[in-house]
Amino acid sequence: MPPRLKRLLGVLLLLAFVFLYIWVMTDVGAVVISRVENPWRMLYFVLAGIAWIVPAGAIIWWMYRPRRTGS
């Protein structure tokens, strides 16, 4: 796959992932977490705010990974 196409697909995938992640995490936070005490709410949103980094990093790593040559 040409590098420019790979990066374009990666950007589109990353945008779709981030929007879906935000939507799911805010819905979960609004429905489930709203029933618990304030410290647990804060912990949820801190963890949810950090957890997207790992999958986003994997997408970015895939986008910029050098193409293998050879067999």
mmCIF file of the N, C-alpha and C atoms, coordinates in Angstrom:
data_MODEL
# 
_entry.id   MODEL 
# 
loop_
_atom_site.group_PDB 
_atom_site.id 
_atom_site.type_symbol 
_atom_site.label_atom_id 
_atom_site.label_alt_id 
_atom_site.label_comp_id 
_atom_site.label_asym_id 
_atom_site.label_entity_id 
_atom_site.label_seq_id 
_atom_site.pdbx_PDB_ins_code 
_atom_site.Cartn_x 
_atom_site.Cartn_y 
_atom_site.Cartn_z 
_atom_site.occupancy 
_atom_site.B_iso_or_equiv 
_atom_site.pdbx_formal_charge 
_atom_site.auth_seq_id 
_atom_site.auth_comp_id 
_atom_site.auth_asym_id 
_atom_site.auth_atom_id 
_atom_site.pdbx_PDB_model_num 
ATOM 1   N N  . MET A 1 1  ? 0.853   -1.176  0.000  1.00 0.00 ? 1  MET A N  1 
ATOM 2   C CA . MET A 1 1  ? 0.000   0.000   0.000  1.00 0.00 ? 1  MET A CA 1 
ATOM 3   C C  . MET A 1 1  ? 0.896   1.234   0.000  1.00 0.00 ? 1  MET A C  1 
ATOM 4   N N  . PRO A 1 2  ? 0.625   2.182   -0.867 1.00 0.00 ? 2  PRO A N  1 
ATOM 5   C CA . PRO A 1 2  ? 1.442   3.400   -0.896 1.00 0.00 ? 2  PRO A CA 1 
ATOM 6   C C  . PRO A 1 2  ? 1.363   4.151   0.443  1.00 0.00 ? 2  PRO A C  1 
ATOM 7   N N  . PRO A 1 3  ? 2.465   4.747   0.865  1.00 0.00 ? 3  PRO A N  1 
ATOM 8   C CA . PRO A 1 3  ? 2.479   5.428   2.175  1.00 0.00 ? 3  PRO A CA 1 
ATOM 9   C C  . PRO A 1 3  ? 1.427   6.523   2.313  1.00 0.00 ? 3  PRO A C  1 
ATOM 10  N N  . ARG A 1 4  ? 1.174   7.283   1.243  1.00 0.00 ? 4  ARG A N  1 
ATOM 11  C CA . ARG A 1 4  ? 0.178   8.361   1.347  1.00 0.00 ? 4  ARG A CA 1 
ATOM 12  C C  . ARG A 1 4  ? -1.221  7.810   1.571  1.00 0.00 ? 4  ARG A C  1 
ATOM 13  N N  . LEU A 1 5  ? -1.555  6.725   0.886  1.00 0.00 ? 5  LEU A N  1 
ATOM 14  C CA . LEU A 1 5  ? -2.867  6.101   1.058  1.00 0.00 ? 5  LEU A CA 1 
ATOM 15  C C  . LEU A 1 5  ? -2.990  5.502   2.455  1.00 0.00 ? 5  LEU A C  1 
ATOM 16  N N  . LYS A 1 6  ? -1.908  4.878   2.920  1.00 0.00 ? 6  LYS A N  1 
ATOM 17  C CA . LYS A 1 6  ? -1.909  4.286   4.258  1.00 0.00 ? 6  LYS A CA 1 
ATOM 18  C C  . LYS A 1 6  ? -2.133  5.359   5.325  1.00 0.00 ? 6  LYS A C  1 
ATOM 19  N N  . ARG A 1 7  ? -1.500  6.500   5.151  1.00 0.00 ? 7  ARG A N  1 
ATOM 20  C CA . ARG A 1 7  ? -1.667  7.586   6.122  1.00 0.00 ? 7  ARG A CA 1 
ATOM 21  C C  . ARG A 1 7  ? -3.062  8.187   6.055  1.00 0.00 ? 7  ARG A C  1 
ATOM 22  N N  . LEU A 1 8  ? -3.614  8.305   4.863  1.00 0.00 ? 8  LEU A N  1 
ATOM 23  C CA . LEU A 1 8  ? -4.981  8.805   4.725  1.00 0.00 ? 8  LEU A CA 1 
ATOM 24  C C  . LEU A 1 8  ? -5.971  7.867   5.406  1.00 0.00 ? 8  LEU A C  1 
ATOM 25  N N  . LEU A 1 9  ? -5.824  6.575   5.160  1.00 0.00 ? 9  LEU A N  1 
ATOM 26  C CA . LEU A 1 9  ? -6.701  5.604   5.818  1.00 0.00 ? 9  LEU A CA 1 
ATOM 27  C C  . LEU A 1 9  ? -6.509  5.631   7.330  1.00 0.00 ? 9  LEU A C  1 
ATOM 28  N N  . GLY A 1 10 ? -5.267  5.804   7.765  1.00 0.00 ? 10 GLY A N  1 
ATOM 29  C CA . GLY A 1 10 ? -4.992  5.881   9.192  1.00 0.00 ? 10 GLY A CA 1 
ATOM 30  C C  . GLY A 1 10 ? -5.647  7.083   9.841  1.00 0.00 ? 10 GLY A C  1 
ATOM 31  N N  . VAL A 1 11 ? -5.604  8.218   9.176  1.00 0.00 ? 11 VAL A N  1 
ATOM 32  C CA . VAL A 1 11 ? -6.238  9.432   9.717  1.00 0.00 ? 11 VAL A CA 1 
ATOM 33  C C  . VAL A 1 11 ? -7.749  9.244   9.802  1.00 0.00 ? 11 VAL A C  1 
ATOM 34  N N  . LEU A 1 12 ? -8.335  8.689   8.757  1.00 0.00 ? 12 LEU A N  1 
ATOM 35  C CA . LEU A 1 12 ? -9.790  8.451   8.781  1.00 0.00 ? 12 LEU A CA 1 
ATOM 36  C C  . LEU A 1 12 ? -10.172 7.456   9.874  1.00 0.00 ? 12 LEU A C  1 
ATOM 37  N N  . LEU A 1 13 ? -9.375  6.403   10.013 1.00 0.00 ? 13 LEU A N  1 
ATOM 38  C CA . LEU A 1 13 ? -9.626  5.414   11.064 1.00 0.00 ? 13 LEU A CA 1 
ATOM 39  C C  . LEU A 1 13 ? -9.461  6.039   12.445 1.00 0.00 ? 13 LEU A C  1 
ATOM 40  N N  . LEU A 1 14 ? -8.448  6.862   12.609 1.00 0.00 ? 14 LEU A N  1 
ATOM 41  C CA . LEU A 1 14 ? -8.221  7.516   13.892 1.00 0.00 ? 14 LEU A CA 1 
ATOM 42  C C  . LEU A 1 14 ? -9.359  8.466   14.248 1.00 0.00 ? 14 LEU A C  1 
ATOM 43  N N  . LEU A 1 15 ? -9.826  9.248   13.280 1.00 0.00 ? 15 LEU A N  1 
ATOM 44  C CA . LEU A 1 15 ? -10.955 10.147  13.542 1.00 0.00 ? 15 LEU A CA 1 
ATOM 45  C C  . LEU A 1 15 ? -12.218 9.374   13.900 1.00 0.00 ? 15 LEU A C  1 
ATOM 46  N N  . ALA A 1 16 ? -12.492 8.309   13.153 1.00 0.00 ? 16 ALA A N  1 
ATOM 47  C CA . ALA A 1 16 ? -13.678 7.495   13.441 1.00 0.00 ? 16 ALA A CA 1 
ATOM 48  C C  . ALA A 1 16 ? -13.565 6.875   14.833 1.00 0.00 ? 16 ALA A C  1 
ATOM 49  N N  . PHE A 1 17 ? -12.374 6.355   15.168 1.00 0.00 ? 17 PHE A N  1 
ATOM 50  C CA . PHE A 1 17 ? -12.184 5.757   16.488 1.00 0.00 ? 17 PHE A CA 1 
ATOM 51  C C  . PHE A 1 17 ? -12.394 6.780   17.594 1.00 0.00 ? 17 PHE A C  1 
ATOM 52  N N  . VAL A 1 18 ? -11.808 7.967   17.462 1.00 0.00 ? 18 VAL A N  1 
ATOM 53  C CA . VAL A 1 18 ? -11.912 8.976   18.522 1.00 0.00 ? 18 VAL A CA 1 
ATOM 54  C C  . VAL A 1 18 ? -13.365 9.413   18.721 1.00 0.00 ? 18 VAL A C  1 
ATOM 55  N N  . PHE A 1 19 ? -14.083 9.667   17.632 1.00 0.00 ? 19 PHE A N  1 
ATOM 56  C CA . PHE A 1 19 ? -15.482 10.068  17.773 1.00 0.00 ? 19 PHE A CA 1 
ATOM 57  C C  . PHE A 1 19 ? -16.337 8.962   18.382 1.00 0.00 ? 19 PHE A C  1 
ATOM 58  N N  . LEU A 1 20 ? -16.122 7.722   17.960 1.00 0.00 ? 20 LEU A N  1 
ATOM 59  C CA . LEU A 1 20 ? -16.869 6.596   18.536 1.00 0.00 ? 20 LEU A CA 1 
ATOM 60  C C  . LEU A 1 20 ? -16.516 6.408   20.006 1.00 0.00 ? 20 LEU A C  1 
ATOM 61  N N  . TYR A 1 21 ? -15.252 6.518   20.333 1.00 0.00 ? 21 TYR A N  1 
ATOM 62  C CA . TYR A 1 21 ? -14.806 6.359   21.714 1.00 0.00 ? 21 TYR A CA 1 
ATOM 63  C C  . TYR A 1 21 ? -15.428 7.426   22.617 1.00 0.00 ? 21 TYR A C  1 
ATOM 64  N N  . ILE A 1 22 ? -15.399 8.677   22.158 1.00 0.00 ? 22 ILE A N  1 
ATOM 65  C CA . ILE A 1 22 ? -15.993 9.764   22.947 1.00 0.00 ? 22 ILE A CA 1 
ATOM 66  C C  . ILE A 1 22 ? -17.485 9.525   23.155 1.00 0.00 ? 22 ILE A C  1 
ATOM 67  N N  . TRP A 1 23 ? -18.159 9.113   22.095 1.00 0.00 ? 23 TRP A N  1 
ATOM 68  C CA . TRP A 1 23 ? -19.602 8.872   22.194 1.00 0.00 ? 23 TRP A CA 1 
ATOM 69  C C  . TRP A 1 23 ? -19.903 7.762   23.201 1.00 0.00 ? 23 TRP A C  1 
ATOM 70  N N  . VAL A 1 24 ? -19.201 6.655   23.109 1.00 0.00 ? 24 VAL A N  1 
ATOM 71  C CA . VAL A 1 24 ? -19.448 5.523   24.006 1.00 0.00 ? 24 VAL A CA 1 
ATOM 72  C C  . VAL A 1 24 ? -19.094 5.883   25.448 1.00 0.00 ? 24 VAL A C  1 
ATOM 73  N N  . MET A 1 25 ? -17.945 6.493   25.657 1.00 0.00 ? 25 MET A N  1 
ATOM 74  C CA . MET A 1 25 ? -17.525 6.804   27.027 1.00 0.00 ? 25 MET A CA 1 
ATOM 75  C C  . MET A 1 25 ? -18.431 7.839   27.693 1.00 0.00 ? 25 MET A C  1 
ATOM 76  N N  . THR A 1 26 ? -18.907 8.814   26.954 1.00 0.00 ? 26 THR A N  1 
ATOM 77  C CA . THR A 1 26 ? -19.817 9.785   27.572 1.00 0.00 ? 26 THR A CA 1 
ATOM 78  C C  . THR A 1 26 ? -21.184 9.166   27.846 1.00 0.00 ? 26 THR A C  1 
ATOM 79  N N  . ASP A 1 27 ? -21.640 8.281   26.971 1.00 0.00 ? 27 ASP A N  1 
ATOM 80  C CA . ASP A 1 27 ? -22.911 7.599   27.251 1.00 0.00 ? 27 ASP A CA 1 
ATOM 81  C C  . ASP A 1 27 ? -22.794 6.696   28.471 1.00 0.00 ? 27 ASP A C  1 
ATOM 82  N N  . VAL A 1 28 ? -21.720 5.950   28.557 1.00 0.00 ? 28 VAL A N  1 
ATOM 83  C CA . VAL A 1 28 ? -21.512 5.100   29.731 1.00 0.00 ? 28 VAL A CA 1 
ATOM 84  C C  . VAL A 1 28 ? -21.407 5.970   30.973 1.00 0.00 ? 28 VAL A C  1 
ATOM 85  N N  . GLY A 1 29 ? -20.674 7.055   30.864 1.00 0.00 ? 29 GLY A N  1 
ATOM 86  C CA . GLY A 1 29 ? -20.538 7.953   32.004 1.00 0.00 ? 29 GLY A CA 1 
ATOM 87  C C  . GLY A 1 29 ? -21.855 8.572   32.421 1.00 0.00 ? 29 GLY A C  1 
ATOM 88  N N  . ALA A 1 30 ? -22.682 8.919   31.465 1.00 0.00 ? 30 ALA A N  1 
ATOM 89  C CA . ALA A 1 30 ? -23.966 9.551   31.793 1.00 0.00 ? 30 ALA A CA 1 
ATOM 90  C C  . ALA A 1 30 ? -24.941 8.570   32.409 1.00 0.00 ? 30 ALA A C  1 
ATOM 91  N N  . VAL A 1 31 ? -24.930 7.329   31.957 1.00 0.00 ? 31 VAL A N  1 
ATOM 92  C CA . VAL A 1 31 ? -25.923 6.361   32.424 1.00 0.00 ? 31 VAL A CA 1 
ATOM 93  C C  . VAL A 1 31 ? -25.463 5.622   33.672 1.00 0.00 ? 31 VAL A C  1 
ATOM 94  N N  . VAL A 1 32 ? -24.302 5.038   33.635 1.00 0.00 ? 32 VAL A N  1 
ATOM 95  C CA . VAL A 1 32 ? -23.855 4.167   34.720 1.00 0.00 ? 32 VAL A CA 1 
ATOM 96  C C  . VAL A 1 32 ? -23.135 4.943   35.810 1.00 0.00 ? 32 VAL A C  1 
ATOM 97  N N  . ILE A 1 33 ? -22.183 5.736   35.440 1.00 0.00 ? 33 ILE A N  1 
ATOM 98  C CA . ILE A 1 33 ? -21.335 6.398   36.419 1.00 0.00 ? 33 ILE A CA 1 
ATOM 99  C C  . ILE A 1 33 ? -22.067 7.533   37.147 1.00 0.00 ? 33 ILE A C  1 
ATOM 100 N N  . SER A 1 34 ? -23.109 8.070   36.574 1.00 0.00 ? 34 SER A N  1 
ATOM 101 C CA . SER A 1 34 ? -23.828 9.170   37.232 1.00 0.00 ? 34 SER A CA 1 
ATOM 102 C C  . SER A 1 34 ? -24.511 8.723   38.517 1.00 0.00 ? 34 SER A C  1 
ATOM 103 N N  . ARG A 1 35 ? -24.601 7.427   38.739 1.00 0.00 ? 35 ARG A N  1 
ATOM 104 C CA . ARG A 1 35 ? -25.263 6.903   39.945 1.00 0.00 ? 35 ARG A CA 1 
ATOM 105 C C  . ARG A 1 35 ? -24.314 6.724   41.120 1.00 0.00 ? 35 ARG A C  1 
ATOM 106 N N  . VAL A 1 36 ? -23.029 6.988   40.928 1.00 0.00 ? 36 VAL A N  1 
ATOM 107 C CA . VAL A 1 36 ? -22.051 6.758   41.998 1.00 0.00 ? 36 VAL A CA 1 
ATOM 108 C C  . VAL A 1 36 ? -21.559 8.084   42.559 1.00 0.00 ? 36 VAL A C  1 
ATOM 109 N N  . GLU A 1 37 ? -20.746 7.996   43.594 1.00 0.00 ? 37 GLU A N  1 
ATOM 110 C CA . GLU A 1 37 ? -20.231 9.181   44.274 1.00 0.00 ? 37 GLU A CA 1 
ATOM 111 C C  . GLU A 1 37 ? -19.223 9.941   43.404 1.00 0.00 ? 37 GLU A C  1 
ATOM 112 N N  . ASN A 1 38 ? -18.993 11.201  43.750 1.00 0.00 ? 38 ASN A N  1 
ATOM 113 C CA . ASN A 1 38 ? -18.117 12.076  42.969 1.00 0.00 ? 38 ASN A CA 1 
ATOM 114 C C  . ASN A 1 38 ? -16.702 11.547  42.761 1.00 0.00 ? 38 ASN A C  1 
ATOM 115 N N  . PRO A 1 39 ? -16.022 11.017  43.775 1.00 0.00 ? 39 PRO A N  1 
ATOM 116 C CA . PRO A 1 39 ? -14.654 10.540  43.517 1.00 0.00 ? 39 PRO A CA 1 
ATOM 117 C C  . PRO A 1 39 ? -14.607 9.425   42.463 1.00 0.00 ? 39 PRO A C  1 
ATOM 118 N N  . TRP A 1 40 ? -15.606 8.558   42.430 1.00 0.00 ? 40 TRP A N  1 
ATOM 119 C CA . TRP A 1 40 ? -15.637 7.485   41.439 1.00 0.00 ? 40 TRP A CA 1 
ATOM 120 C C  . TRP A 1 40 ? -15.917 8.030   40.048 1.00 0.00 ? 40 TRP A C  1 
ATOM 121 N N  . ARG A 1 41 ? -16.740 9.053   39.958 1.00 0.00 ? 41 ARG A N  1 
ATOM 122 C CA . ARG A 1 41 ? -16.983 9.715   38.668 1.00 0.00 ? 41 ARG A CA 1 
ATOM 123 C C  . ARG A 1 41 ? -15.690 10.305  38.116 1.00 0.00 ? 41 ARG A C  1 
ATOM 124 N N  . MET A 1 42 ? -14.982 11.006  38.977 1.00 0.00 ? 42 MET A N  1 
ATOM 125 C CA . MET A 1 42 ? -13.742 11.625  38.537 1.00 0.00 ? 42 MET A CA 1 
ATOM 126 C C  . MET A 1 42 ? -12.743 10.566  38.090 1.00 0.00 ? 42 MET A C  1 
ATOM 127 N N  . LEU A 1 43 ? -12.641 9.487   38.837 1.00 0.00 ? 43 LEU A N  1 
ATOM 128 C CA . LEU A 1 43 ? -11.733 8.402   38.459 1.00 0.00 ? 43 LEU A CA 1 
ATOM 129 C C  . LEU A 1 43 ? -12.129 7.809   37.110 1.00 0.00 ? 43 LEU A C  1 
ATOM 130 N N  . TYR A 1 44 ? -13.412 7.623   36.883 1.00 0.00 ? 44 TYR A N  1 
ATOM 131 C CA . TYR A 1 44 ? -13.876 7.094   35.598 1.00 0.00 ? 44 TYR A CA 1 
ATOM 132 C C  . TYR A 1 44 ? -13.457 8.001   34.447 1.00 0.00 ? 44 TYR A C  1 
ATOM 133 N N  . PHE A 1 45 ? -13.713 9.278   34.567 1.00 0.00 ? 45 PHE A N  1 
ATOM 134 C CA . PHE A 1 45 ? -13.405 10.184  33.467 1.00 0.00 ? 45 PHE A CA 1 
ATOM 135 C C  . PHE A 1 45 ? -11.902 10.381  33.285 1.00 0.00 ? 45 PHE A C  1 
ATOM 136 N N  . VAL A 1 46 ? -11.128 10.294  34.350 1.00 0.00 ? 46 VAL A N  1 
ATOM 137 C CA . VAL A 1 46 ? -9.668  10.343  34.206 1.00 0.00 ? 46 VAL A CA 1 
ATOM 138 C C  . VAL A 1 46 ? -9.185  9.110   33.446 1.00 0.00 ? 46 VAL A C  1 
ATOM 139 N N  . LEU A 1 47 ? -9.665  7.937   33.837 1.00 0.00 ? 47 LEU A N  1 
ATOM 140 C CA . LEU A 1 47 ? -9.253  6.704   33.153 1.00 0.00 ? 47 LEU A CA 1 
ATOM 141 C C  . LEU A 1 47 ? -9.763  6.665   31.708 1.00 0.00 ? 47 LEU A C  1 
ATOM 142 N N  . ALA A 1 48 ? -10.987 7.096   31.500 1.00 0.00 ? 48 ALA A N  1 
ATOM 143 C CA . ALA A 1 48 ? -11.534 7.131   30.139 1.00 0.00 ? 48 ALA A CA 1 
ATOM 144 C C  . ALA A 1 48 ? -10.781 8.146   29.284 1.00 0.00 ? 48 ALA A C  1 
ATOM 145 N N  . GLY A 1 49 ? -10.320 9.220   29.893 1.00 0.00 ? 49 GLY A N  1 
ATOM 146 C CA . GLY A 1 49 ? -9.571  10.225  29.166 1.00 0.00 ? 49 GLY A CA 1 
ATOM 147 C C  . GLY A 1 49 ? -8.173  9.772   28.790 1.00 0.00 ? 49 GLY A C  1 
ATOM 148 N N  . ILE A 1 50 ? -7.633  8.814   29.518 1.00 0.00 ? 50 ILE A N  1 
ATOM 149 C CA . ILE A 1 50 ? -6.294  8.300   29.233 1.00 0.00 ? 50 ILE A CA 1 
ATOM 150 C C  . ILE A 1 50 ? -6.339  7.044   28.369 1.00 0.00 ? 50 ILE A C  1 
ATOM 151 N N  . ALA A 1 51 ? -7.374  6.242   28.489 1.00 0.00 ? 51 ALA A N  1 
ATOM 152 C CA . ALA A 1 51 ? -7.424  4.925   27.844 1.00 0.00 ? 51 ALA A CA 1 
ATOM 153 C C  . ALA A 1 51 ? -7.421  4.972   26.319 1.00 0.00 ? 51 ALA A C  1 
ATOM 154 N N  . TRP A 1 52 ? -7.840  6.053   25.713 1.00 0.00 ? 52 TRP A N  1 
ATOM 155 C CA . TRP A 1 52 ? -7.871  6.123   24.251 1.00 0.00 ? 52 TRP A CA 1 
ATOM 156 C C  . TRP A 1 52 ? -6.477  6.220   23.646 1.00 0.00 ? 52 TRP A C  1 
ATOM 157 N N  . ILE A 1 53 ? -5.483  6.542   24.457 1.00 0.00 ? 53 ILE A N  1 
ATOM 158 C CA . ILE A 1 53 ? -4.132  6.750   23.943 1.00 0.00 ? 53 ILE A CA 1 
ATOM 159 C C  . ILE A 1 53 ? -3.537  5.465   23.370 1.00 0.00 ? 53 ILE A C  1 
ATOM 160 N N  . VAL A 1 54 ? -3.784  4.328   24.005 1.00 0.00 ? 54 VAL A N  1 
ATOM 161 C CA . VAL A 1 54 ? -3.188  3.070   23.547 1.00 0.00 ? 54 VAL A CA 1 
ATOM 162 C C  . VAL A 1 54 ? -3.693  2.675   22.157 1.00 0.00 ? 54 VAL A C  1 
ATOM 163 N N  . PRO A 1 55 ? -5.007  2.596   21.913 1.00 0.00 ? 55 PRO A N  1 
ATOM 164 C CA . PRO A 1 55 ? -5.442  2.258   20.562 1.00 0.00 ? 55 PRO A CA 1 
ATOM 165 C C  . PRO A 1 55 ? -5.078  3.317   19.524 1.00 0.00 ? 55 PRO A C  1 
ATOM 166 N N  . ALA A 1 56 ? -5.122  4.580   19.906 1.00 0.00 ? 56 ALA A N  1 
ATOM 167 C CA . ALA A 1 56 ? -4.738  5.641   18.967 1.00 0.00 ? 56 ALA A CA 1 
ATOM 168 C C  . ALA A 1 56 ? -3.255  5.529   18.634 1.00 0.00 ? 56 ALA A C  1 
ATOM 169 N N  . GLY A 1 57 ? -2.447  5.202   19.617 1.00 0.00 ? 57 GLY A N  1 
ATOM 170 C CA . GLY A 1 57 ? -1.022  5.003   19.372 1.00 0.00 ? 57 GLY A CA 1 
ATOM 171 C C  . GLY A 1 57 ? -0.756  3.838   18.440 1.00 0.00 ? 57 GLY A C  1 
ATOM 172 N N  . ALA A 1 58 ? -1.547  2.772   18.567 1.00 0.00 ? 58 ALA A N  1 
ATOM 173 C CA . ALA A 1 58 ? -1.398  1.629   17.667 1.00 0.00 ? 58 ALA A CA 1 
ATOM 174 C C  . ALA A 1 58 ? -1.743  2.007   16.226 1.00 0.00 ? 58 ALA A C  1 
ATOM 175 N N  . ILE A 1 59 ? -2.765  2.813   16.048 1.00 0.00 ? 59 ILE A N  1 
ATOM 176 C CA . ILE A 1 59 ? -3.134  3.264   14.701 1.00 0.00 ? 59 ILE A CA 1 
ATOM 177 C C  . ILE A 1 59 ? -2.026  4.146   14.118 1.00 0.00 ? 59 ILE A C  1 
ATOM 178 N N  . ILE A 1 60 ? -1.504  5.050   14.924 1.00 0.00 ? 60 ILE A N  1 
ATOM 179 C CA . ILE A 1 60 ? -0.432  5.928   14.450 1.00 0.00 ? 60 ILE A CA 1 
ATOM 180 C C  . ILE A 1 60 ? 0.819   5.115   14.147 1.00 0.00 ? 60 ILE A C  1 
ATOM 181 N N  . TRP A 1 61 ? 1.125   4.133   14.984 1.00 0.00 ? 61 TRP A N  1 
ATOM 182 C CA . TRP A 1 61 ? 2.282   3.269   14.726 1.00 0.00 ? 61 TRP A CA 1 
ATOM 183 C C  . TRP A 1 61 ? 2.112   2.547   13.391 1.00 0.00 ? 61 TRP A C  1 
ATOM 184 N N  . TRP A 1 62 ? 0.910   2.039   13.121 1.00 0.00 ? 62 TRP A N  1 
ATOM 185 C CA . TRP A 1 62 ? 0.646   1.344   11.853 1.00 0.00 ? 62 TRP A CA 1 
ATOM 186 C C  . TRP A 1 62 ? 0.810   2.308   10.672 1.00 0.00 ? 62 TRP A C  1 
ATOM 187 N N  . MET A 1 63 ? 0.357   3.545   10.837 1.00 0.00 ? 63 MET A N  1 
ATOM 188 C CA . MET A 1 63 ? 0.439   4.520   9.751  1.00 0.00 ? 63 MET A CA 1 
ATOM 189 C C  . MET A 1 63 ? 1.883   4.807   9.346  1.00 0.00 ? 63 MET A C  1 
ATOM 190 N N  . TYR A 1 64 ? 2.770   4.892   10.308 1.00 0.00 ? 64 TYR A N  1 
ATOM 191 C CA . TYR A 1 64 ? 4.136   5.302   10.040 1.00 0.00 ? 64 TYR A CA 1 
ATOM 192 C C  . TYR A 1 64 ? 5.131   4.158   10.042 1.00 0.00 ? 64 TYR A C  1 
ATOM 193 N N  . ARG A 1 65 ? 4.653   2.929   10.180 1.00 0.00 ? 65 ARG A N  1 
ATOM 194 C CA . ARG A 1 65 ? 5.552   1.772   10.151 1.00 0.00 ? 65 ARG A CA 1 
ATOM 195 C C  . ARG A 1 65 ? 6.130   1.641   8.751  1.00 0.00 ? 65 ARG A C  1 
ATOM 196 N N  . PRO A 1 66 ? 7.450   1.450   8.650  1.00 0.00 ? 66 PRO A N  1 
ATOM 197 C CA . PRO A 1 66 ? 8.052   1.319   7.322  1.00 0.00 ? 66 PRO A CA 1 
ATOM 198 C C  . PRO A 1 66 ? 7.554   0.068   6.602  1.00 0.00 ? 66 PRO A C  1 
ATOM 199 N N  . ARG A 1 67 ? 7.480   0.188   5.297  1.00 0.00 ? 67 ARG A N  1 
ATOM 200 C CA . ARG A 1 67 ? 7.038   -0.935  4.481  1.00 0.00 ? 67 ARG A CA 1 
ATOM 201 C C  . ARG A 1 67 ? 8.135   -1.988  4.452  1.00 0.00 ? 67 ARG A C  1 
ATOM 202 N N  . ARG A 1 68 ? 7.733   -3.248  4.588  1.00 0.00 ? 68 ARG A N  1 
ATOM 203 C CA . ARG A 1 68 ? 8.706   -4.346  4.523  1.00 0.00 ? 68 ARG A CA 1 
ATOM 204 C C  . ARG A 1 68 ? 9.095   -4.589  3.076  1.00 0.00 ? 68 ARG A C  1 
ATOM 205 N N  . THR A 1 69 ? 10.346  -4.855  2.875  1.00 0.00 ? 69 THR A N  1 
ATOM 206 C CA . THR A 1 69 ? 10.828  -5.189  1.538  1.00 0.00 ? 69 THR A CA 1 
ATOM 207 C C  . THR A 1 69 ? 11.319  -6.625  1.531  1.00 0.00 ? 69 THR A C  1 
ATOM 208 N N  . GLY A 1 70 ? 11.390  -7.212  0.386  1.00 0.00 ? 70 GLY A N  1 
ATOM 209 C CA . GLY A 1 70 ? 11.851  -8.579  0.290  1.00 0.00 ? 70 GLY A CA 1 
ATOM 210 C C  . GLY A 1 70 ? 10.692  -9.539  0.109  1.00 0.00 ? 70 GLY A C  1 
ATOM 211 N N  . SER A 1 71 ? 10.898  -10.767 0.514  1.00 0.00 ? 71 SER A N  1 
ATOM 212 C CA . SER A 1 71 ? 9.872   -11.798 0.296  1.00 0.00 ? 71 SER A CA 1 
ATOM 213 C C  . SER A 1 71 ? 8.775   -11.781 1.314  1.00 0.00 ? 71 SER A C  1 
# 
